């Protein structure tokens, strides 16, 4: 790849750093219409609150019950964490594979500086140090993403998956199928009623004539 200036370098990136990169791309007028995927909001509050409540209720349960619930909450927390990291990786892949966005100055800053510090709501850039295995530090855990592999993968085909809209689509498809079946049954019932009504008319006419 021609993106990094050095073959070997390492940096730590927070969730907020990805938000900064995304916002900087959105705010660049030259990139109008090239809006990359939005980064996910961290959703660690739910598992953290459950863990806190579990700690408060530790005295009211057995050791085995407490251990089991703790493991379940840790698994839930880890799943949220891994999902967030995966979306961050996809975000970088999309930018790196784009012929215009991959040349963005802020992207190079994001990949090659050692410190990104919050300053009046914006990130200041400290262009010190070098970089190859950037890591994403989320909630005291670190996941490593091989940026070199990301940039060497070539054109990246993105298939965005949104669980909410997938669920909504499934619901609407099922709803449509049920409505379709109900309409078909209603049509059959209407035809049956019409046939019965026609028979009554013939019977009534016959009785009247007699």
C-alpha positions in Angstrom: 0.0 0.0 0.0 1.1 3.6 -0.7 -1.0 5.0 2.2 1.2 4.6 5.2 4.5 6.5 5.2 6.3 3.7 7.1 6.1 -0.1 6.7 5.9 -0.5 10.5 3.8 1.6 12.9 1.2 1.2 15.6 -1.4 3.5 17.1 -4.3 3.3 19.5 -7.7 4.6 18.4 -10.8 5.3 20.5 -14.4 5.1 19.3 -14.5 8.9 19.3 -11.6 9.0 16.9 -13.6 7.1 14.3 -16.5 9.6 14.9 -14.0 12.4 14.3 -12.8 10.9 11.0 -16.4 10.3 9.8 -17.5 13.9 10.7 -14.4 15.3 9.0 -15.3 13.5 5.8 -18.9 14.5 6.0 -18.0 18.2 6.5 -15.7 18.3 3.4 -17.6 19.9 0.5 -15.5 18.1 -2.1 -16.9 14.8 -0.8 -20.6 15.7 -1.3 -22.4 12.6 -2.3 -19.6 10.3 -1.1 -21.0 9.9 2.4 -19.4 6.8 4.1 -21.2 4.6 6.5 -22.0 6.2 9.8 -20.2 4.7 12.8 -22.3 2.9 15.4 -23.0 4.5 18.8 -21.4 2.7 21.7 -24.1 0.6 23.5 -22.2 -0.5 26.5 -24.5 1.2 29.0 -27.0 -1.6 29.1 -24.5 -4.4 30.0 -22.7 -2.1 32.4 -25.9 -1.2 34.3 -26.9 -4.8 34.5 -23.4 -5.6 35.9 -23.8 -2.9 38.5 -27.2 -4.2 39.6 -25.8 -7.7 39.7 -23.0 -6.5 42.0 -25.6 -4.8 44.3 -27.6 -8.0 44.5 -24.7 -10.4 45.0 -25.6 -11.0 48.6 -29.1 -12.3 47.7 -28.0 -15.1 45.5 -25.8 -18.1 45.6 -22.2 -18.1 44.4 -23.1 -20.3 41.4 -26.0 -18.1 40.4 -23.9 -15.0 40.7 -21.1 -16.6 38.6 -23.5 -17.7 35.9 -25.2 -14.3 35.6 -21.8 -12.6 35.5 -20.6 -14.8 32.7 -23.8 -14.1 30.7 -23.4 -10.3 31.1 -19.7 -10.5 30.2 -20.7 -12.4 27.0 -23.3 -9.8 26.2 -20.8 -7.0 26.8 -18.2 -8.7 24.6 -20.7 -9.3 21.8 -21.5 -5.5 21.7 -17.8 -4.7 21.7 -17.0 -7.1 18.9 -19.9 -5.8 16.8 -18.6 -2.2 17.3 -15.1 -3.2 16.3 -16.3 -5.0 13.2 -18.3 -2.0 12.0 -15.2 0.2 12.5 -13.2 -2.2 10.3 -15.8 -2.0 7.6 -15.8 1.8 7.8 -12.0 1.9 7.2 -12.3 -0.7 4.4 -14.8 1.5 2.5 -12.7 4.6 2.8 -9.5 2.8 1.9 -11.0 1.2 -1.2 -12.5 4.5 -2.4 -10.4 6.2 -5.1 -11.1 9.7 -3.7 -11.6 9.2 0.1 -8.4 7.1 0.4 -6.4 10.3 -0.4 -8.0 12.3 2.4 -5.5 14.2 4.6 -7.5 13.5 7.7 -7.5 9.7 6.9 -3.6 9.8 6.8 -3.6 11.8 10.1 -5.9 9.2 11.6 -3.6 6.3 10.5 -0.2 7.8 11.2 -0.3 9.9 14.4 0.3 8.6 17.9 -2.1 10.9 19.8 -5.5 12.3 19.1 -6.6 14.6 21.9 -10.0 16.2 22.4 -9.8 20.0 22.1 -13.0 22.1 22.4 -15.0 19.3 20.9 -12.6 18.7 18.0 -9.5 16.4 17.7 -6.1 18.0 17.7 -3.4 16.3 15.7 0.0 15.5 17.2 2.1 14.3 14.3 4.6 12.4 16.3 5.6 8.8 15.9 5.0 6.2 13.3 2.5 3.3 12.6 1.2 -0.6 11.1 -1.0 -2.4 13.5 -3.5 0.2 14.7 -5.6 -0.9 17.6 -9.1 0.2 18.7 -9.4 0.6 22.4 -12.9 0.3 23.6 -13.9 0.2 27.3 -10.5 -1.0 28.5 -10.2 -3.7 25.8 -8.1 -3.6 22.7 -8.8 -5.2 19.3 -6.1 -5.1 16.6 -7.0 -4.4 12.9 -4.4 -5.1 10.2 -4.6 -1.9 8.2 -2.1 -3.2 5.7 -4.4 -6.1 4.9 -7.3 -3.8 4.6 -5.6 -1.6 2.1 -4.2 -4.6 0.1 -7.6 -6.2 -0.4 -8.3 -4.1 -3.4 -11.9 -3.1 -4.4 -14.2 -3.7 -1.5 -17.8 -4.7 -2.0 -19.9 -3.5 0.9 -23.1 -5.2 1.8 -24.7 -3.2 4.6 -26.7 -5.1 7.1 -29.1 -3.4 9.3 -30.8 -5.7 11.9 -33.7 -3.3 12.5 -34.6 -3.0 8.8 -34.1 -6.7 8.3 -36.6 -7.4 11.1 -39.0 -4.8 9.7 -38.7 -6.3 6.2 -39.4 -9.8 7.5 -42.4 -8.5 9.4 -43.8 -6.7 6.4 -43.3 -9.7 4.1 -45.1 -12.0 6.5 -47.8 -9.4 7.0 -48.2 -9.1 3.2 -48.4 -12.9 2.8 -51.1 -13.1 5.6 -53.1 -10.3 4.1 -52.8 -11.9 0.6 -54.1 -15.2 2.0 -56.9 -13.5 3.9 -58.0 -11.6 0.7 -58.0 -14.9 -1.2 -60.2 -16.6 1.4 -62.5 -13.5 1.5 -62.9 -13.7 -2.3 -63.8 -17.3 -2.1 -66.3 -16.6 0.7 -67.8 -13.7 -1.3 -68.3 -16.0 -4.4 -69.9 -18.6 -2.2 -72.3 -16.0 -0.7 -73.1 -14.8 -4.2 -73.9 -18.3 -5.4 -76.2 -18.9 -2.3 -77.9 -15.6 -3.0 -78.5 -16.6 -6.7 -80.0 -19.9 -5.5 -82.3 -18.1 -3.2 -83.4 -15.9 -6.0 -84.2 -18.9 -8.2 -86.1 -20.6 -5.3 -88.0 -17.4 -4.6 -89.0 -17.0 -8.2 -90.1 -20.6 -8.5 -92.3 -20.3 -5.3 -93.8 -17.0 -6.6 -94.7 -18.6 -10.0 -96.3 -21.5 -8.3 
